[in-house]
Amino acid sequence: MKTREQIKSELEQHNADYKAGKLNVSYSRYLKKYKRLASAYKSYYSVSNRIKRYGAKVTKTSSGYTFTGKRFTAYIFLDGCVTDFWNYQCEDAPRWLTQYLDEMELHLQKSDLLNTLLIADEQFDTIKAESED
């Protein structure tokens, strides 16, 4: 996968080539590639792209979603009575990790909960060391 800097340089090169007349394509074709590159540059740090780069996976189930990280798996579902919020259930996670995740605030958006789970999976060893102190 390309880095954000590679996408930016490709975007700038594409723009410069079109302005110099080197591409020999119509404006609509130039604009299509420009928009694709600009979108990739803008959404580089989105939760879904970070999950893909990290190697975790999110799959849809009948009752919600399954986050499969490198160190644990969590089931994500919509919960609540008056106000809906996203909740999780970890079956194979250690107790200290569930305590860490329970300290986080309510997640009104699925992306917030996925971001929290991704950070917990990325920083698994750091969180474990802090909880054992």
C-alpha positions in Angstrom: 0.0 0.0 0.0 1.3 3.5 -0.8 2.3 5.9 1.8 0.5 9.3 2.1 3.6 11.0 0.8 3.7 8.8 -2.3 0.0 9.6 -3.0 0.7 13.3 -2.6 3.7 13.2 -5.0 1.7 11.2 -7.5 -1.1 13.7 -7.3 1.3 16.6 -7.8 3.0 14.9 -10.7 -0.3 14.1 -12.4 -1.4 17.7 -12.0 1.9 19.1 -13.3 1.8 16.6 -16.3 -1.7 17.7 -17.3 -0.8 21.4 -17.1 2.3 20.8 -19.2 0.2 18.9 -21.8 2.1 15.6 -21.3 -0.9 13.4 -20.5 -2.7 13.8 -23.8 -6.1 12.9 -22.2 -9.4 14.7 -22.0 -10.2 16.9 -19.0 -12.8 14.5 -17.7 -10.3 11.6 -17.7 -7.7 13.8 -15.9 -10.3 14.9 -13.4 -11.3 11.3 -12.7 -7.8 10.3 -11.7 -7.2 13.6 -9.9 -10.3 13.0 -7.7 -9.3 9.4 -7.0 -5.9 10.4 -5.8 -7.2 13.4 -3.8 -9.7 11.1 -2.1 -7.0 8.5 -1.3 -4.9 11.3 0.1 -7.7 12.8 2.2 -8.9 9.4 3.6 -5.5 8.0 4.4 -6.0 8.2 8.1 -9.6 7.0 8.2 -10.3 4.1 10.6 -11.1 1.7 7.8 -7.8 2.4 6.0 -5.8 2.2 9.3 -7.4 -1.2 10.0 -6.5 -2.5 6.5 -2.9 -1.3 6.9 -2.6 -2.9 10.3 -3.8 -6.2 9.1 -7.0 -6.4 11.2 -10.3 -7.4 9.7 -13.9 -6.3 10.3 -16.7 -8.5 9.0 -20.5 -8.1 9.1 -22.5 -10.7 11.1 -26.2 -11.1 11.5 -26.2 -9.1 14.8 -23.4 -6.6 14.2 -19.8 -6.9 13.3 -16.7 -8.9 14.2 -13.4 -7.1 14.8 -10.5 -9.6 14.3 -7.3 -8.1 15.3 -3.8 -9.6 15.7 -4.2 -10.3 19.4 -8.0 -10.5 20.2 -11.4 -10.7 18.6 -14.4 -8.5 19.6 -18.0 -8.7 18.6 -19.5 -5.2 18.0 -23.2 -4.6 18.3 -25.7 -1.7 18.7 -26.9 -1.4 22.3 -29.0 0.9 24.4 -32.5 1.8 25.3 -33.2 5.5 24.9 -29.9 6.4 23.3 -28.3 3.9 21.0 -24.6 3.3 21.3 -22.1 0.7 20.1 -20.9 -1.9 22.5 -18.5 -4.8 22.3 -17.9 -8.3 23.7 -14.5 -9.9 23.8 -14.4 -13.6 24.5 -10.7 -14.3 24.2 -9.4 -11.0 25.6 -7.6 -10.9 29.0 -9.3 -9.3 32.0 -7.0 -6.3 32.0 -7.9 -5.5 28.4 -11.6 -5.6 29.1 -11.1 -3.3 32.1 -9.1 -0.9 29.9 -11.8 -0.9 27.2 -14.6 -0.5 29.8 -12.9 2.7 31.1 -13.5 4.3 27.7 -16.6 6.4 27.2 -19.7 5.3 25.3 -19.2 5.0 21.6 -22.0 6.7 19.7 -20.5 5.9 16.3 -19.2 2.5 15.1 -16.0 4.1 13.9 -15.2 5.4 17.4 -15.4 1.9 18.9 -13.4 0.4 16.0 -10.7 3.1 16.6 -10.6 2.2 20.3 -10.3 -1.5 19.5 -7.6 -0.9 16.9 -5.5 1.2 19.3 -5.9 -1.4 22.0 -4.7 -4.1 19.5 -1.8 -2.0 18.3 -0.7 -1.0 21.8 -1.5 -4.4 23.4 1.9 -4.8 25.1 2.1 -1.2 26.4 -1.4 -1.4 27.9 -0.6 -4.8 29.5 2.5 -3.4 31.1 0.7 -0.3 32.4 -2.1 -2.4 33.9 0.2 -4.8 35.7 2.0 -1.9 37.5 
